[in-house]
Amino acid sequence: MVKCSTMAEVRREIDRIDRELVTLLAERQTYIEQAGVIKGERTAVRDEARIEDVVRKVLAEADRAGLSRAIAEPLWRLLIEKSIEHEFDVFDARPKKNVSSAS
């Protein structure tokens, strides 16, 4: 962490962190997209137990890192919801399997 003495320095550091966050979120998105391809059923896209597991882990890490839970929890819940929306889009865009009828 850089100790800043001006608002210009604060803004420069926030902008740097934002660039890093975008890179990490883009990487996270690639795994969301892979999940959308791998999952066999559309109903598997939304997994309430997994959502709560992710939030629990994030809050534990937030506590360790000194990130306010009031920031971490709503931010990750929104991230999860938007990720689920994206995963549904990926799932729905998959090529449909042909179901051949018996003759």
Protein Blocks (a to p, Z undefined) as FASTA:
>chain_A
ZZdfbfklmmmmmmmmmmmmmmmmmmmmmmmmmmmmmpmbfklmpcfklmmmmmmmmmmm
mmmnopafklmmmmmmmmmmmmmmmmmmmmmmpccddddddZZ
